[in-house]
Amino acid sequence: MRVLGIDPGSRVTGFAVVEARGAALHPIGFGVIRPAAGEMAGRLAEIFAGVARVVAELRPEALAIESVFLARNAQSALKLGQARGAAICAAAQAGLPVFEYAPRAVKLAVVGSGRAHKAQVQHMMRQILRIDEPLAADAADALAVAVCHSHTQQTQGYASRRLTRVQEAAR
């Protein structure tokens, strides 16, 4: 399964596509979308177009995105929500199912601590996915969201198969 992870932002949106082959995860592509400075509507259009391009080129089967967290600044939270909306709309237009994860849950899944720093997430993504090159913080966060979703899906699949076996044995 290929998962598109998104770390939304109105100035920089990180994206990453990770493919699960059995228990192994492989990065297919990752980077950032940097809209030109200017009006918010134009930046949102660029985020939408950038995510649509990634979906068309890398063909993910699902979108995993960070949910909005409480920000100290209401304007920042609003802009983040709008960037998320642009990314979600691009994925939904392509027919992808959308899954949301809290930033703390993503960090917990990939680092082992919900309070991990960006540098720790970058380090773990380079280790888990065997990436030699430096990672932009937003691309690393997008990789982490995709990895979190992949692990969640694998765990749910395992639990479902196990339950089925237990139910069949009880008959």
FIKOL-673378 format. One record per residue: residue number from 1; x, z, y of N, C-alpha, C in turn; residue in one letter; chain. Coordinates in nm, 4 decimals. Last residue first. Layout:
[NUM, [X, Z, Y], [X, Z, Y], [X, Z, Y], "a", "A"]
...
//
This chain:
[171, [-1.5486, 1.7039, -2.1955], [-1.6660, 1.6430, -2.2623], [-1.6571, 1.6489, -2.4097], "r", "A"]
[170, [-1.3106, 1.7890, -2.0971], [-1.4159, 1.8902, -2.1128], [-1.5377, 1.8355, -2.1868], "a", "A"]
[169, [-1.1643, 1.5591, -2.0667], [-1.1242, 1.6512, -2.1731], [-1.2330, 1.7560, -2.2011], "a", "A"]
[168, [-1.2861, 1.4563, -1.8382], [-1.2978, 1.3838, -1.9648], [-1.2623, 1.4736, -2.0821], "e", "A"]
[167, [-1.2071, 1.6473, -1.6477], [-1.3492, 1.6289, -1.6768], [-1.3694, 1.5573, -1.8100], "q", "A"]
[166, [-0.9304, 1.6058, -1.6534], [-0.9839, 1.7374, -1.6891], [-1.1316, 1.7246, -1.7252], "v", "A"]
[165, [-0.9160, 1.3410, -1.5601], [-0.8665, 1.3754, -1.6947], [-0.9224, 1.5099, -1.7420], "r", "A"]
[164, [-1.0218, 1.3741, -1.3027], [-1.0905, 1.2863, -1.3976], [-1.0472, 1.3200, -1.5404], "t", "A"]
[163, [-0.8266, 1.5376, -1.1891], [-0.9623, 1.5882, -1.2054], [-1.0384, 1.5051, -1.3076], "l", "A"]
[162, [-0.6122, 1.3537, -1.1870], [-0.6018, 1.4782, -1.2645], [-0.7405, 1.5352, -1.2915], "r", "A"]
[161, [-0.7031, 1.1618, -1.0073], [-0.6748, 1.1234, -1.1464], [-0.6703, 1.2470, -1.2354], "r", "A"]
[160, [-0.7186, 1.3240, -0.7756], [-0.8378, 1.2586, -0.8282], [-0.8196, 1.2188, -0.9749], "s", "A"]
[159, [-0.4520, 1.3948, -0.7381], [-0.5522, 1.4996, -0.7615], [-0.6793, 1.4398, -0.8224], "a", "A"]
[158, [-0.3384, 1.1413, -0.6918], [-0.2944, 1.2229, -0.8050], [-0.4001, 1.3270, -0.8397], "y", "A"]
[157, [-0.4718, 1.0704, -0.4567], [-0.4851, 0.9881, -0.5764], [-0.4469, 1.0652, -0.7008], "g", "A"]
[156, [-0.3798, 1.2694, -0.2834], [-0.5228, 1.2609, -0.3136], [-0.5470, 1.1785, -0.4397], "q", "A"]
[155, [-0.1058, 1.2017, -0.2830], [-0.1496, 1.3330, -0.3307], [-0.2972, 1.3307, -0.3675], "t", "A"]
[154, [-0.1130, 0.9450, -0.1702], [-0.0571, 0.9648, -0.3039], [-0.1054, 1.0971, -0.3636], "q", "A"]
[153, [-0.2236, 1.0048, 0.0815], [-0.2953, 0.9171, -0.0108], [-0.2449, 0.9337, -0.1539], "q", "A"]
[152, [-0.0179, 1.1660, 0.1862], [-0.1537, 1.2191, 0.1726], [-0.2328, 1.1365, 0.0719], "t", "A"]
[151, [0.1964, 0.9855, 0.1931], [0.2042, 1.1048, 0.1089], [0.0653, 1.1641, 0.0838], "h", "A"]
[150, [0.0913, 0.8035, 0.3825], [0.1271, 0.7588, 0.2467], [0.1325, 0.8771, 0.1506], "s", "A"]
[149, [0.0676, 0.9690, 0.6095], [-0.0511, 0.9095, 0.5473], [-0.0220, 0.8650, 0.4040], "h", "A"]
[148, [0.3397, 1.0307, 0.6519], [0.2412, 1.1372, 0.6319], [0.1172, 1.0816, 0.5613], "c", "A"]
[147, [0.4393, 0.7737, 0.7037], [0.4857, 0.8484, 0.5859], [0.3869, 0.9600, 0.5520], "v", "A"]
[146, [0.3077, 0.7186, 0.9463], [0.2861, 0.6325, 0.8298], [0.3271, 0.7034, 0.7005], "a", "A"]
[145, [0.4138, 0.9227, 1.1049], [0.2689, 0.9163, 1.0851], [0.2380, 0.8321, 0.9611], "v", "A"]
[144, [0.6865, 0.8528, 1.0984], [0.6428, 0.9817, 1.0438], [0.4925, 0.9822, 1.0170], "a", "A"]
[143, [0.6858, 0.6108, 1.2344], [0.7251, 0.6137, 1.0932], [0.6747, 0.7412, 1.0271], "l", "A"]
[142, [0.6174, 0.7142, 1.4853], [0.5254, 0.6224, 1.4176], [0.5574, 0.6144, 1.2688], "a", "A"]
[141, [0.8489, 0.8634, 1.5391], [0.7199, 0.9318, 1.5294], [0.6171, 0.8441, 1.4588], "d", "A"]
[140, [1.0343, 0.6537, 1.5511], [1.0480, 0.7572, 1.4470], [0.9170, 0.8329, 1.4289], "a", "A"]
[139, [0.9401, 0.5244, 1.7786], [0.9368, 0.4530, 1.6502], [0.9484, 0.5527, 1.5353], "a", "A"]
[138, [0.9939, 0.7237, 1.9677], [0.8556, 0.6817, 1.9451], [0.8409, 0.6033, 1.8145], "d", "A"]
[137, [1.2765, 0.7456, 1.9555], [1.1918, 0.8611, 1.9234], [1.0487, 0.8188, 1.8917], "a", "A"]
[136, [1.4504, 0.4857, 1.7884], [1.3870, 0.5336, 1.9108], [1.2910, 0.6457, 1.8716], "a", "A"]
[135, [1.7195, 0.5325, 1.5687], [1.5742, 0.5162, 1.5838], [1.5293, 0.5659, 1.7198], "l", "A"]
[134, [2.0136, 0.3584, 1.4584], [1.9487, 0.4618, 1.5406], [1.8001, 0.4292, 1.5569], "p", "A"]
[133, [2.0336, 0.2478, 1.1113], [2.0396, 0.2263, 1.2551], [1.9759, 0.3415, 1.3324], "e", "A"]
[132, [1.9760, 0.3123, 0.8473], [2.1109, 0.3354, 0.9000], [2.1179, 0.3281, 1.0517], "d", "A"]
[131, [1.7334, 0.4626, 0.6604], [1.7543, 0.3762, 0.7764], [1.8893, 0.4108, 0.8368], "i", "A"]
[130, [1.5943, 0.5843, 0.4390], [1.7291, 0.5249, 0.4279], [1.7530, 0.4197, 0.5375], "r", "A"]
[129, [1.3689, 0.7311, 0.4617], [1.3512, 0.5863, 0.4505], [1.4837, 0.5101, 0.4428], "l", "A"]
[128, [1.4682, 0.9934, 0.4763], [1.3632, 0.9594, 0.3800], [1.3565, 0.8092, 0.3548], "i", "A"]
[127, [1.6613, 0.9708, 0.6909], [1.6967, 1.0158, 0.5564], [1.5952, 0.9673, 0.4522], "q", "A"]
[126, [1.5184, 0.8814, 0.9122], [1.6379, 0.8060, 0.8709], [1.6776, 0.8430, 0.7281], "r", "A"]
[125, [1.3301, 1.0840, 0.9218], [1.2856, 0.9473, 0.8944], [1.4036, 0.8596, 0.8507], "m", "A"]
[124, [1.4908, 1.3054, 0.9838], [1.4219, 1.3000, 0.8550], [1.3737, 1.1591, 0.8219], "m", "A"]
[123, [1.5797, 1.2356, 1.2454], [1.6746, 1.2573, 1.1359], [1.6065, 1.2427, 1.0001], "h", "A"]
[122, [1.3351, 1.2284, 1.3865], [1.4206, 1.1096, 1.3778], [1.5168, 1.1210, 1.2593], "q", "A"]
[121, [1.2576, 1.4963, 1.3570], [1.1740, 1.3905, 1.3001], [1.2572, 1.2631, 1.2844], "v", "A"]
[120, [1.4619, 1.6190, 1.5025], [1.4459, 1.6502, 1.3601], [1.3618, 1.5440, 1.2900], "q", "A"]
[119, [1.4169, 1.5184, 1.7570], [1.5435, 1.4862, 1.6902], [1.5354, 1.5145, 1.5401], "a", "A"]
[118, [1.1676, 1.6364, 1.8211], [1.1790, 1.4912, 1.8011], [1.3061, 1.4533, 1.7264], "k", "A"]
[117, [1.1240, 1.9432, 1.6306], [1.1590, 1.8679, 1.7516], [1.1740, 1.7206, 1.7180], "h", "A"]
[116, [0.8546, 2.1091, 1.4610], [0.9808, 2.0348, 1.4609], [0.9996, 1.9590, 1.5925], "a", "A"]
[115, [0.6385, 2.2642, 1.4046], [0.6978, 2.2785, 1.5377], [0.8310, 2.2043, 1.5497], "r", "A"]
[114, [0.5662, 2.2419, 1.1457], [0.4768, 2.1818, 1.2441], [0.5294, 2.1898, 1.3858], "g", "A"]
[113, [0.8050, 2.1665, 0.9068], [0.7674, 2.2586, 1.0133], [0.6805, 2.1848, 1.1131], "s", "A"]
[112, [0.8689, 1.9695, 0.7394], [0.8471, 2.0998, 0.6778], [0.8120, 2.2065, 0.7793], "g", "A"]
[111, [0.8917, 1.7042, 0.8026], [1.0064, 1.7914, 0.8317], [0.9928, 1.9262, 0.7611], "v", "A"]
[110, [0.6586, 1.5774, 0.7186], [0.7865, 1.5066, 0.7070], [0.9096, 1.5938, 0.7313], "v", "A"]
[109, [0.4415, 1.7564, 0.7408], [0.4530, 1.6699, 0.6232], [0.5923, 1.6095, 0.6082], "a", "A"]
[108, [0.4798, 1.8723, 0.9921], [0.4830, 1.9563, 0.8727], [0.5068, 1.8715, 0.7479], "l", "A"]
[107, [0.4376, 1.6478, 1.1530], [0.5687, 1.7138, 1.1507], [0.5843, 1.8015, 1.0270], "k", "A"]
[106, [0.1648, 1.6038, 1.0956], [0.2651, 1.4997, 1.0688], [0.4032, 1.5628, 1.0576], "v", "A"]
[105, [0.0490, 1.8374, 1.1885], [0.0366, 1.8032, 1.0465], [0.1405, 1.6984, 1.0069], "a", "A"]
[104, [0.1021, 1.8193, 1.4628], [0.1621, 1.9288, 1.3845], [0.1578, 1.8998, 1.2352], "r", "A"]
[103, [-0.0552, 1.5938, 1.5365], [0.0908, 1.5892, 1.5454], [0.1592, 1.6993, 1.4634], "p", "A"]
[102, [-0.3162, 1.5167, 1.3046], [-0.2678, 1.5997, 1.4151], [-0.1152, 1.5945, 1.4178], "a", "A"]
[101, [-0.4233, 1.1923, 1.2209], [-0.3485, 1.3118, 1.1822], [-0.3026, 1.3851, 1.3071], "y", "A"]
[100, [-0.6646, 0.9584, 1.1053], [-0.6042, 1.0333, 1.2152], [-0.5391, 1.1606, 1.1638], "e", "A"]
[99, [-0.7134, 0.6268, 0.9979], [-0.6958, 0.7665, 0.9591], [-0.6213, 0.8373, 1.0709], "f", "A"]
[98, [-0.9116, 0.3415, 0.9543], [-0.8335, 0.4230, 1.0477], [-0.8328, 0.5684, 1.0012], "v", "A"]
[97, [-0.8993, 0.0274, 0.7847], [-0.9522, 0.1635, 0.7956], [-0.8573, 0.2465, 0.8809], "p", "A"]
[96, [-0.9028, -0.2923, 0.9468], [-0.8263, -0.1837, 0.8841], [-0.9010, -0.0512, 0.8930], "l", "A"]
[95, [-1.0104, -0.5176, 1.0671], [-1.0764, -0.4629, 0.9492], [-1.0014, -0.3511, 0.8794], "g", "A"]
[94, [-0.9181, -0.6028, 1.3046], [-0.8591, -0.6671, 1.1870], [-0.9178, -0.6120, 1.0569], "a", "A"]
[93, [-1.0488, -0.4289, 1.4696], [-1.0848, -0.5703, 1.4791], [-1.0316, -0.6483, 1.3586], "q", "A"]
[92, [-0.9068, -0.1981, 1.4123], [-1.0455, -0.2097, 1.3657], [-1.0915, -0.3554, 1.3693], "a", "A"]
[91, [-0.6659, -0.2502, 1.5462], [-0.6672, -0.2347, 1.4005], [-0.8079, -0.2542, 1.3447], "a", "A"]
[90, [-0.7582, -0.2606, 1.8108], [-0.6847, -0.3743, 1.7543], [-0.6856, -0.3687, 1.6021], "a", "A"]
[89, [-0.8726, -0.0050, 1.8364], [-0.9568, -0.1250, 1.8468], [-0.8876, -0.2472, 1.7873], "c", "A"]
[88, [-0.6442, 0.1576, 1.8187], [-0.7478, 0.1670, 1.7161], [-0.8366, 0.0424, 1.7181], "i", "A"]
[87, [-0.5113, 0.0841, 2.0556], [-0.4482, 0.0617, 1.9255], [-0.5524, 0.0626, 1.8135], "a", "A"]
[86, [-0.6982, 0.1674, 2.2485], [-0.6544, 0.0273, 2.2449], [-0.5934, -0.0057, 2.1089], "a", "A"]
[85, [-0.7153, 0.4436, 2.1905], [-0.8322, 0.3564, 2.1773], [-0.7945, 0.2098, 2.1679], "g", "A"]
[84, [-0.4594, 0.5306, 2.2605], [-0.5056, 0.5416, 2.1211], [-0.6208, 0.4458, 2.0975], "r", "A"]
[83, [-0.4785, 0.4867, 2.5352], [-0.3793, 0.4114, 2.4571], [-0.4158, 0.4141, 2.3087], "a", "A"]
[82, [-0.6770, 0.6764, 2.5959], [-0.7024, 0.5347, 2.6198], [-0.6049, 0.4471, 2.5409], "q", "A"]
[81, [-0.5467, 0.9141, 2.5315], [-0.6687, 0.8756, 2.4601], [-0.7015, 0.7287, 2.4776], "g", "A"]
[80, [-0.3449, 0.9081, 2.7243], [-0.3093, 0.9034, 2.5829], [-0.4294, 0.8593, 2.4998], "l", "A"]
[79, [-0.5012, 0.9377, 2.9536], [-0.4236, 0.8140, 2.9344], [-0.3821, 0.7980, 2.7880], "k", "A"]
[78, [-0.6006, 1.1989, 2.9058], [-0.6916, 1.0860, 2.9214], [-0.6193, 0.9539, 2.8964], "l", "A"]
[77, [-0.3672, 1.3491, 2.9054], [-0.4500, 1.3443, 2.7853], [-0.5456, 1.2256, 2.7900], "a", "A"]
[76, [-0.2869, 1.3118, 3.1709], [-0.2017, 1.2650, 3.0615], [-0.2810, 1.2519, 2.9324], "s", "A"]
[75, [-0.4947, 1.4391, 3.3069], [-0.4708, 1.2953, 3.3273], [-0.3864, 1.2369, 3.2149], "q", "A"]
[74, [-0.4597, 1.7054, 3.2300], [-0.5791, 1.6330, 3.1853], [-0.5618, 1.4826, 3.2011], "a", "A"]
[73, [-0.1748, 1.8545, 3.1150], [-0.2260, 1.7730, 3.2235], [-0.3427, 1.6894, 3.1716], "n", "A"]
[72, [-0.1154, 1.9698, 2.8804], [-0.1222, 2.0570, 2.9985], [-0.1882, 1.9850, 3.1147], "r", "A"]
[71, [-0.3194, 1.8619, 2.6077], [-0.2090, 1.8423, 2.7017], [-0.2263, 1.9383, 2.8190], "a", "A"]
[70, [-0.3951, 1.8842, 2.2767], [-0.4236, 1.9417, 2.4078], [-0.3014, 1.9264, 2.4964], "l", "A"]
[69, [-0.3756, 1.5598, 2.1226], [-0.3491, 1.7030, 2.1254], [-0.3836, 1.7541, 2.2643], "f", "A"]
[68, [-0.5340, 1.3081, 1.9408], [-0.5028, 1.3624, 2.0733], [-0.4807, 1.5120, 2.0604], "v", "A"]
[67, [-0.3677, 1.2037, 1.6382], [-0.4858, 1.2415, 1.7151], [-0.4406, 1.2989, 1.8489], "s", "A"]
[66, [-0.1729, 0.9267, 1.5405], [-0.1781, 1.0663, 1.5840], [-0.3045, 1.0905, 1.6641], "e", "A"]
[65, [-0.2818, 0.7143, 1.2735], [-0.2494, 0.7362, 1.4148], [-0.2572, 0.8849, 1.4469], "i", "A"]
[64, [-0.2735, 0.4574, 1.0451], [-0.2632, 0.6025, 1.0609], [-0.2136, 0.6273, 1.2031], "a", "A"]
[63, [-0.4477, 0.1928, 0.9046], [-0.3856, 0.2450, 1.0265], [-0.3878, 0.3966, 1.0205], "l", "A"]
[62, [-0.3915, -0.0251, 0.6242], [-0.4565, 0.0904, 0.6876], [-0.3794, 0.1272, 0.8136], "a", "A"]
[61, [-0.2485, -0.2391, 0.5430], [-0.3811, -0.2234, 0.4825], [-0.4585, -0.1066, 0.5427], "e", "A"]
[60, [-0.0510, -0.4725, 0.7404], [-0.0809, -0.3408, 0.6828], [-0.2233, -0.3376, 0.6282], "p", "A"]
[59, [0.0972, -0.7253, 0.8166], [-0.0162, -0.7137, 0.7241], [-0.0361, -0.5760, 0.6597], "r", "A"]
[58, [0.2825, -0.8113, 0.9980], [0.3283, -0.7228, 0.8911], [0.2191, -0.6880, 0.7894], "l", "A"]
[57, [0.1460, -0.9919, 1.1768], [0.2781, -1.0242, 1.1201], [0.3126, -0.9419, 0.9971], "e", "A"]
[56, [-0.0997, -0.8720, 1.2436], [-0.0961, -1.0108, 1.1953], [0.0357, -1.0422, 1.1234], "a", "A"]
[55, [-0.0133, -0.6190, 1.3315], [-0.1065, -0.6297, 1.2187], [-0.0999, -0.7702, 1.1585], "v", "A"]
[54, [0.1441, -0.6947, 1.5510], [0.2052, -0.6228, 1.4393], [0.1172, -0.6348, 1.3145], "v", "A"]
[53, [-0.0581, -0.8073, 1.7144], [0.0557, -0.8885, 1.6669], [0.1216, -0.8247, 1.5446], "r", "A"]
[52, [-0.2153, -0.5815, 1.7658], [-0.2750, -0.6958, 1.6958], [-0.1659, -0.7867, 1.6389], "a", "A"]
[51, [-0.0334, -0.4317, 1.9133], [-0.0764, -0.3815, 1.7820], [-0.1377, -0.4963, 1.7012], "v", "A"]
[50, [-0.0159, -0.6012, 2.1399], [0.1028, -0.5675, 2.0606], [0.0667, -0.5184, 1.9221], "g", "A"]
[49, [-0.2789, -0.6033, 2.2378], [-0.2172, -0.7292, 2.1915], [-0.0955, -0.7011, 2.1037], "a", "A"]
[48, [-0.3056, -0.3279, 2.3044], [-0.3978, -0.3933, 2.2120], [-0.3331, -0.5188, 2.1525], "f", "A"]
[47, [-0.0993, -0.3075, 2.4941], [-0.0957, -0.2252, 2.3722], [-0.1849, -0.2892, 2.2657], "i", "A"]
[46, [-0.1946, -0.4858, 2.6884], [-0.0671, -0.5129, 2.6218], [-0.0525, -0.4317, 2.4934], "e", "A"]
[45, [-0.4281, -0.3552, 2.7671], [-0.4378, -0.4895, 2.7091], [-0.3090, -0.5249, 2.6345], "a", "A"]
[44, [-0.3150, -0.1262, 2.8777], [-0.3990, -0.1146, 2.7581], [-0.4134, -0.2496, 2.6893], "l", "A"]
[43, [-0.1892, -0.2381, 3.1006], [-0.1084, -0.1737, 2.9969], [-0.1871, -0.1613, 2.8670], "r", "A"]
[42, [-0.4131, -0.3249, 3.2456], [-0.3139, -0.4219, 3.1972], [-0.2272, -0.3643, 3.0868], "g", "A"]
[41, [-0.5349, -0.0804, 3.3022], [-0.6077, -0.1812, 3.2251], [-0.5116, -0.2852, 3.1672], "a", "A"]
[40, [-0.3453, 0.0477, 3.4672], [-0.3721, 0.0980, 3.3328], [-0.4420, -0.0068, 3.2469], "m", "A"]
[39, [-0.1169, -0.1559, 3.6541], [-0.2497, -0.0979, 3.6340], [-0.2710, -0.0594, 3.4881], "e", "A"]
[38, [0.2313, -0.1013, 3.5857], [0.1199, -0.1584, 3.6617], [-0.0086, -0.0866, 3.6304], "g", "A"]
[37, [0.4968, -0.2049, 3.3768], [0.4402, -0.1088, 3.4719], [0.3283, -0.1769, 3.5492], "a", "A"]
[36, [0.4306, -0.3517, 3.0592], [0.4876, -0.3597, 3.1933], [0.4210, -0.2547, 3.2824], "a", "A"]
[35, [0.4509, -0.1637, 2.7527], [0.3756, -0.2424, 2.8512], [0.4470, -0.2429, 2.9861], "p", "A"]
[34, [0.6276, -0.1688, 2.4841], [0.6485, -0.1177, 2.6200], [0.5723, -0.2051, 2.7187], "r", "A"]
[33, [0.6193, -0.0708, 2.1623], [0.5508, -0.1617, 2.2537], [0.5645, -0.0976, 2.3912], "i", "A"]
[32, [0.8843, -0.0391, 1.9235], [0.7990, 0.0132, 2.0298], [0.7349, -0.1014, 2.1080], "v", "A"]
[31, [0.9239, -0.0279, 1.5660], [0.9729, -0.0508, 1.7013], [0.8785, 0.0125, 1.8019], "g", "A"]
[30, [0.9477, -0.1677, 1.2340], [0.9169, -0.0595, 1.3276], [0.9768, -0.0922, 1.4629], "f", "A"]
[29, [0.8797, -0.2675, 0.8973], [0.9117, -0.2999, 1.0359], [0.8734, -0.1849, 1.1254], "g", "A"]
[28, [0.8974, -0.1524, 0.6480], [0.8800, -0.2972, 0.6576], [0.9167, -0.3448, 0.7979], "i", "A"]
[27, [1.0531, 0.1011, 0.4665], [1.0131, 0.0552, 0.5993], [1.0070, -0.0973, 0.6014], "p", "A"]
[26, [0.9191, 0.2305, 0.1686], [1.0126, 0.1343, 0.2269], [0.9642, 0.0941, 0.3655], "h", "A"]
[25, [0.9036, 0.4903, -0.0710], [0.8558, 0.4346, 0.0555], [0.9632, 0.3456, 0.1152], "l", "A"]
[24, [0.8182, 0.5541, -0.4125], [0.9175, 0.5186, -0.3100], [0.8505, 0.4575, -0.1874], "a", "A"]
[23, [0.6327, 0.5850, -0.6059], [0.6608, 0.7037, -0.5248], [0.7572, 0.6727, -0.4102], "a", "A"]
[22, [0.5047, 0.2656, -0.5789], [0.5137, 0.3830, -0.6640], [0.5329, 0.5038, -0.5746], "g", "A"]
[21, [0.5734, 0.1814, -0.2797], [0.5869, 0.1151, -0.4098], [0.6115, 0.2265, -0.5095], "r", "A"]
[20, [0.4398, 0.1656, 0.0339], [0.4589, 0.2547, -0.0810], [0.4633, 0.1682, -0.2062], "a", "A"]
[19, [0.5725, 0.0657, 0.3412], [0.5090, 0.0238, 0.2160], [0.5427, 0.1222, 0.1060], "e", "A"]
[18, [0.5064, 0.0967, 0.6834], [0.5758, 0.1504, 0.5661], [0.4986, 0.1060, 0.4429], "v", "A"]
[17, [0.5461, 0.0055, 1.0100], [0.4760, -0.0275, 0.8864], [0.5652, 0.0162, 0.7713], "v", "A"]
[16, [0.5063, 0.1425, 1.3308], [0.5865, 0.1317, 1.2096], [0.4971, 0.0948, 1.0932], "a", "A"]
[15, [0.5369, 0.1954, 1.6850], [0.4659, 0.1416, 1.5694], [0.5612, 0.1348, 1.4512], "f", "A"]
[14, [0.4825, 0.3699, 1.9927], [0.5637, 0.3439, 1.8748], [0.4783, 0.2877, 1.7632], "g", "A"]
[13, [0.4398, 0.2868, 2.3182], [0.3654, 0.3092, 2.1944], [0.4559, 0.2732, 2.0786], "t", "A"]
[12, [0.4885, 0.3926, 2.6394], [0.5592, 0.3492, 2.5184], [0.4726, 0.3861, 2.3984], "v", "A"]
[11, [0.2829, 0.4401, 2.8225], [0.4072, 0.3749, 2.8678], [0.4895, 0.3210, 2.7515], "r", "A"]
[10, [0.0793, 0.5542, 2.6809], [0.0437, 0.4507, 2.7789], [0.1669, 0.3781, 2.8323], "s", "A"]
[9, [0.0999, 0.5903, 2.3269], [0.1439, 0.6303, 2.4600], [0.1114, 0.5195, 2.5576], "g", "A"]
[8, [0.0862, 0.6777, 1.9787], [0.0332, 0.6177, 2.1007], [0.0928, 0.6749, 2.2280], "p", "A"]
[7, [0.2316, 0.5838, 1.7108], [0.2526, 0.6976, 1.8003], [0.2098, 0.6486, 1.9379], "d", "A"]
[6, [0.1065, 0.4645, 1.4075], [0.1109, 0.4475, 1.5534], [0.1339, 0.5818, 1.6201], "i", "A"]
[5, [0.1701, 0.2960, 1.1059], [0.1695, 0.4219, 1.1789], [0.1830, 0.3934, 1.3272], "g", "A"]
[4, [0.0241, 0.1138, 0.8628], [0.0712, 0.1019, 1.0004], [0.0579, 0.2384, 1.0653], "l", "A"]
[3, [0.1052, 0.0797, 0.5253], [0.0408, 0.1627, 0.6270], [0.1065, 0.1367, 0.7619], "v", "A"]
[2, [0.0500, -0.0802, 0.2217], [0.1193, -0.0846, 0.3508], [0.0376, -0.0092, 0.4549], "r", "A"]
[1, [0.0836, 0.0000, -0.1185], [0.0000, 0.0000, 0.0000], [0.0878, 0.0000, 0.1243], "m", "A"]
//
